[in-house]
Amino acid sequence: MVAAAQGKGTADLMRIVVTGAGGQLATDLSLLLTRDAGAAPATLSGWQQLSIDELDLTDAAAVRAVVLDQARAAGGDLVVVNAAAWTDVDGAESREDEAYAVNAAGVAHLAAACATVQARLVHVSTDYVFPGDGHAPYEPDDATGPRSAYGRTKLAGEQAVRALLPAGGYVVRTAWLYGAAGNNFVKTMARLEGERETVDVVDDQHGSPTWSADLAAGLADLVATRPKPGVYHAANAGSTTWYGLARAVFEELGADPHRVRPTTTDAFPRPAPRPAYSVLSTRSWQAAGLRPLRPWREALRLALAQMRGHVPAMAELPGMHAGAGTARGPADRPG
């Protein structure tokens, strides 16, 4: 799973390490790197994905040892993309200490280790860091105020990256993530379309559905472009509600969207509060010279086609030309 680079000086070499192997985002990052390794603008000396068994973020000594080993193998620039996280939003309400150990303390261990070897860290975060009571897309520097334990732990992880790795740390918030791997809202709706006559879905939560393959391409663009370190938002363009997303899934599957019926959050009480509005603005992403992710409905169409096996995985992503690994175009939880 490591592609060797040849014919380049060590100053051009870059090694990418992806945590959270097997998850939605890590799976698509791995597909992208498998396709484009050795042809990126900054030539890869190699790349590797690490599972929780290979990198336990809660073990500071183990994290440091793994990062040091990866830095020695890099022969140049080391970039760690952290797609590992505790993502059980409701479970975090009763097990916040466990979620904190991964999402906050674990991220701090990773950031500190990266600082030791001057590695860059791209840490994936979430819309749940915001209070969710806004009426306009959130900018990266808008005030945070998580309402859930999950959101609090993710915010603490962001703060660790910014404090411990100010010159090489990137926080990339995303939202309503779905993909071919793992469990997510889109796959659930596709399954329910074949199992139930009608489905009730909340219509009072607004967000930015994001295909993990497009986010993976966006992160590859960020790694290659090397913008100023800081906080960025990356999500497919546009917004909808969970009800709107469910109707779109049915429509793309050729089913009657009227089988999806709107309901309210109050009708489906959960342990953790959900943001009523968590649409993310990607203006700063584009201002940094990064390609915007395509509209969410266009992404959904291609994602479902790939999930149904109608097109090859990672094929036909706009802007993913040889050597770029990026997407051109305008959690359900992220890592």
C-alpha positions as CSV (number, residue, x, y, z in Angstrom):
1,M,0.0,0.0,0.0
2,V,3.0,2.2,-0.3
3,A,4.0,3.8,-3.6
4,A,7.6,4.5,-4.1
5,A,8.7,7.8,-5.7
6,Q,11.6,7.9,-8.0
7,G,13.7,10.5,-9.7
8,K,12.9,13.3,-7.3
9,G,15.1,15.1,-4.7
10,T,14.3,14.6,-1.0
11,A,13.0,18.2,-0.8
12,D,10.1,17.2,-3.0
13,L,9.2,14.0,-1.2
14,M,6.0,13.7,0.9
15,R,4.6,10.8,2.9
16,I,0.9,10.7,3.8
17,V,-0.4,8.8,6.8
18,V,-4.2,8.4,7.1
19,T,-5.7,7.4,10.5
20,G,-9.1,5.7,11.0
21,A,-8.6,2.9,8.4
22,G,-11.9,1.3,7.5
23,G,-14.0,4.4,8.1
24,Q,-16.0,6.3,5.5
25,L,-13.4,9.0,4.9
26,A,-10.3,6.9,5.3
27,T,-11.6,4.4,2.9
28,D,-12.1,7.0,0.2
29,L,-8.8,8.6,0.9
30,S,-7.2,5.2,0.5
31,L,-8.9,4.7,-2.9
32,L,-7.8,8.2,-4.0
33,L,-4.2,7.6,-3.0
34,T,-4.1,4.1,-4.5
35,R,-5.2,5.7,-7.8
36,D,-3.0,8.8,-7.7
37,A,0.0,7.8,-5.5
38,G,3.3,8.8,-7.3
39,A,1.5,11.3,-9.5
40,A,0.7,14.1,-7.1
41,P,2.2,17.6,-7.5
42,A,4.4,17.0,-4.4
43,T,5.8,13.6,-5.2
44,L,4.8,10.9,-2.7
45,S,7.6,8.9,-1.1
46,G,4.8,6.6,0.2
47,W,1.5,6.5,2.1
48,Q,-0.1,4.3,4.7
49,Q,-3.4,4.0,6.4
50,L,-3.5,3.0,10.1
51,S,-6.3,1.3,12.0
52,I,-7.0,1.7,15.7
53,D,-4.9,-1.5,16.3
54,E,-2.0,0.2,14.6
55,L,-2.5,3.6,16.1
56,D,-4.3,3.9,19.4
57,L,-4.8,7.7,19.8
58,T,-5.5,7.3,23.5
59,D,-1.9,6.0,24.1
60,A,0.4,9.0,24.0
61,A,3.6,6.9,23.9
62,A,2.4,4.7,21.1
63,V,1.3,7.8,19.1
64,R,4.7,9.4,19.5
65,A,6.5,6.1,18.5
66,V,4.3,5.7,15.3
67,V,4.7,9.3,14.2
68,L,8.5,9.1,14.7
69,D,8.7,5.9,12.7
70,Q,6.6,7.5,9.9
71,A,8.8,10.6,9.9
72,R,11.9,8.4,9.4
73,A,10.2,6.6,6.6
74,A,9.1,9.9,4.9
75,G,12.5,11.1,3.7
76,G,10.9,14.5,3.5
77,D,7.6,16.1,4.4
78,L,5.2,14.0,6.6
79,V,1.5,14.8,6.5
80,V,-0.9,13.0,8.9
81,V,-4.6,13.1,8.0
82,N,-6.6,12.3,11.1
83,A,-9.9,10.7,10.1
84,A,-10.2,8.7,13.3
85,A,-12.8,9.7,15.9
86,W,-15.4,8.6,18.4
87,T,-18.5,9.3,16.3
88,D,-21.3,7.9,18.5
89,V,-23.1,11.1,19.1
90,D,-25.8,9.7,21.4
91,G,-23.3,7.4,23.2
92,A,-21.0,10.3,24.0
93,E,-23.8,11.8,26.2
94,S,-23.3,9.0,28.8
95,R,-19.7,8.2,28.0
96,E,-18.1,11.7,27.5
97,D,-14.9,10.7,29.1
98,E,-14.3,7.9,26.6
99,A,-15.2,10.2,23.7
100,Y,-12.9,12.9,25.1
101,A,-10.0,10.4,25.3
102,V,-10.2,9.9,21.5
103,N,-11.6,13.2,20.1
104,A,-9.6,15.6,22.4
105,A,-6.8,14.0,24.3
106,G,-6.0,11.6,21.5
107,V,-5.9,14.5,19.0
108,A,-3.6,16.4,21.4
109,H,-1.2,13.4,21.5
110,L,-1.2,13.3,17.7
111,A,-0.6,17.1,17.4
112,A,2.2,17.0,19.9
113,A,3.9,14.2,18.1
114,C,3.6,16.0,14.8
115,A,5.1,19.1,16.3
116,T,8.1,17.1,17.5
117,V,9.0,16.0,13.9
118,Q,7.6,19.1,12.2
119,A,4.9,17.2,10.4
120,R,1.7,18.7,9.1
121,L,-1.6,17.5,10.6
122,V,-4.9,17.7,8.8
123,H,-7.6,17.1,11.5
124,V,-11.2,16.4,10.4
125,S,-13.8,18.0,12.6
126,T,-17.6,18.7,12.6
127,D,-20.4,21.1,12.3
128,Y,-21.5,20.0,15.8
129,V,-19.0,22.5,17.3
130,F,-21.5,25.2,16.6
131,P,-24.7,25.9,18.6
132,G,-26.9,25.2,15.6
133,D,-29.2,28.2,16.2
134,G,-27.9,30.4,13.3
135,H,-29.7,31.4,10.1
136,A,-26.7,31.9,7.8
137,P,-23.9,29.5,6.9
138,Y,-21.3,29.3,9.6
139,E,-17.8,30.8,8.8
140,P,-14.7,29.2,10.3
141,D,-14.2,32.1,12.8
142,D,-17.8,32.3,14.0
143,A,-18.3,31.7,17.6
144,T,-18.6,28.0,18.6
145,G,-20.9,26.6,21.3
146,P,-21.5,22.9,21.1
147,R,-24.7,21.7,22.6
148,S,-23.7,18.0,22.8
149,A,-20.9,16.0,24.5
150,Y,-19.7,14.9,21.1
151,G,-19.5,18.5,19.9
152,R,-17.6,19.5,23.1
153,T,-15.0,16.7,22.6
154,K,-14.5,17.6,18.9
155,L,-14.1,21.3,19.8
156,A,-11.5,20.4,22.4
157,G,-9.6,18.4,19.7
158,E,-9.6,21.4,17.4
159,Q,-8.2,23.6,20.2
160,A,-5.4,21.1,20.8
161,V,-4.4,21.2,17.1
162,R,-4.3,25.0,17.0
163,A,-2.4,25.3,20.3
164,L,0.1,22.6,19.8
165,L,0.7,22.9,16.1
166,P,0.1,26.5,15.0
167,A,2.5,26.4,12.1
168,G,1.4,23.0,10.7
169,G,-2.1,22.3,11.9
170,Y,-5.2,22.3,9.7
171,V,-8.7,21.8,11.1
172,V,-11.2,20.9,8.4
173,R,-14.9,20.9,9.5
174,T,-17.4,19.0,7.4
175,A,-21.0,17.9,7.9
176,W,-23.6,15.2,7.2
177,L,-20.9,12.8,5.9
178,Y,-21.9,9.7,3.9
179,G,-20.1,7.2,1.7
180,A,-19.9,3.6,0.6
181,A,-18.2,2.5,3.8
182,G,-19.7,2.2,7.2
183,N,-23.2,3.2,8.3
184,N,-24.8,6.5,7.3
185,F,-28.0,8.3,6.6
186,V,-27.9,7.9,2.8
187,K,-27.3,4.2,3.0
188,T,-30.1,3.8,5.6
189,M,-32.6,5.7,3.4
190,A,-31.6,3.5,0.4
191,R,-32.3,0.4,2.5
192,L,-35.6,1.7,3.9
193,E,-36.8,2.5,0.4
194,G,-36.9,-1.2,-0.2
195,E,-38.3,-2.2,3.2
196,R,-41.0,0.3,4.0
197,E,-44.0,1.9,2.3
198,T,-43.4,5.3,4.0
199,V,-40.6,6.9,6.0
200,D,-40.9,9.8,8.4
201,V,-37.8,12.1,8.4
202,V,-37.2,15.3,10.3
203,D,-37.6,18.5,8.3
204,D,-36.4,21.1,10.8
205,Q,-32.7,20.4,10.8
206,H,-30.6,22.1,8.0
207,G,-27.1,21.1,6.9
208,S,-24.7,20.4,4.2
209,P,-24.7,16.8,3.0
210,T,-21.2,15.8,2.0
211,W,-20.0,12.8,0.1
212,S,-16.8,11.3,1.6
213,A,-15.2,10.8,-1.8
214,D,-15.5,14.5,-2.5
215,L,-14.2,15.4,0.9
216,A,-11.2,13.0,0.3
217,A,-10.4,14.8,-2.9
218,G,-10.7,18.1,-1.2
219,L,-8.3,17.1,1.6
220,A,-5.8,15.9,-1.1
221,D,-6.1,19.3,-2.7
222,L,-5.4,21.0,0.7
223,V,-2.3,18.8,1.2
224,A,-0.9,19.6,-2.2
225,T,-1.8,23.3,-2.1
226,R,-0.4,24.0,1.4
227,P,-2.6,27.0,2.3
228,K,-2.1,28.9,5.5
229,P,-2.6,26.7,8.5
230,G,-5.9,27.2,10.4
231,V,-9.6,26.3,10.3
232,Y,-11.4,25.5,7.1
233,H,-14.9,24.3,6.1
234,A,-15.2,21.7,3.4
235,A,-18.7,20.4,2.4
236,N,-20.6,19.8,-0.8
237,A,-22.2,23.1,-2.0
238,G,-25.7,24.0,-1.0
239,S,-27.9,22.8,1.9
240,T,-31.1,20.9,2.6
241,T,-32.9,19.2,5.5
242,W,-32.7,15.5,6.4
243,Y,-36.2,15.3,4.9
244,G,-35.0,16.9,1.7
245,L,-32.0,14.6,1.6
246,A,-34.2,11.5,2.1
247,R,-36.5,12.6,-0.8
248,A,-33.5,13.1,-3.0
249,V,-32.3,9.6,-2.2
250,F,-35.7,8.1,-3.2
251,E,-35.7,10.2,-6.4
252,E,-32.3,9.0,-7.4
253,L,-33.4,5.4,-6.8
254,G,-36.4,5.9,-9.1
255,A,-38.8,5.7,-6.2
256,D,-41.7,8.0,-5.3
257,P,-40.3,10.8,-3.1
258,H,-43.8,11.3,-1.6
259,R,-43.2,8.1,0.3
260,V,-40.9,10.3,2.5
261,R,-43.0,12.3,5.0
262,P,-41.8,15.3,6.9
263,T,-41.8,15.4,10.7
264,T,-40.1,17.3,13.5
265,T,-37.1,16.8,15.8
266,D,-39.5,16.7,18.8
267,A,-41.1,13.6,17.3
268,F,-37.8,11.7,17.5
269,P,-36.2,12.6,20.9
270,R,-32.6,11.5,21.1
271,P,-30.1,11.6,24.0
272,A,-27.9,14.2,22.3
273,P,-29.4,17.5,20.9
274,R,-29.0,18.0,17.1
275,P,-28.2,21.4,15.6
276,A,-31.2,22.9,14.0
277,Y,-29.0,24.8,11.5
278,S,-25.4,23.9,10.9
279,V,-24.8,24.8,7.2
280,L,-21.1,25.5,6.6
281,S,-19.8,28.3,4.6
282,T,-16.9,27.3,2.3
283,R,-15.9,30.8,1.3
284,S,-12.5,30.7,3.1
285,W,-11.8,27.3,1.5
286,Q,-12.2,28.8,-1.9
287,A,-10.4,32.0,-0.9
288,A,-7.4,29.9,0.0
289,G,-7.2,28.6,-3.6
290,L,-8.8,25.3,-2.9
291,R,-11.3,23.8,-5.3
292,P,-14.9,23.9,-4.0
293,L,-16.8,20.7,-3.7
294,R,-19.5,20.0,-6.2
295,P,-23.3,20.7,-5.4
296,W,-24.6,18.2,-2.9
297,R,-27.3,16.9,-5.2
298,E,-24.8,16.2,-8.0
299,A,-22.6,14.4,-5.5
300,L,-25.5,12.3,-4.2
301,R,-26.4,11.2,-7.7
302,L,-22.9,9.9,-8.4
303,A,-22.4,8.4,-4.9
304,L,-25.6,6.3,-5.3
305,A,-24.6,5.2,-8.7
306,Q,-21.3,4.0,-7.4
307,M,-22.9,2.3,-4.4
308,R,-25.2,0.4,-6.8
309,G,-22.1,-0.5,-8.9
310,H,-23.1,1.5,-12.0
311,V,-19.7,3.3,-12.2
312,P,-16.3,2.4,-10.8
313,A,-15.3,3.7,-7.4
314,M,-13.5,7.0,-7.5
315,A,-14.1,7.3,-11.2
316,E,-15.4,10.5,-12.9
317,L,-14.8,12.9,-10.1
318,P,-14.7,16.3,-11.7
319,G,-11.2,17.7,-11.7
320,M,-9.5,14.4,-10.6
321,H,-7.0,14.3,-13.4
322,A,-3.8,12.4,-13.2
323,G,-1.5,14.0,-10.7
324,A,-4.1,16.2,-8.9
325,G,-6.3,14.0,-6.9
326,T,-8.7,16.9,-6.4
327,A,-12.3,17.7,-7.1
328,R,-13.6,20.6,-9.1
329,G,-17.1,21.9,-8.7
330,P,-18.7,24.5,-6.8
331,A,-21.8,13.1,10.7
332,D,-23.9,11.4,8.9
333,R,-21.1,12.7,11.1
334,P,-17.5,13.4,10.1
335,G,-14.5,11.9,11.9
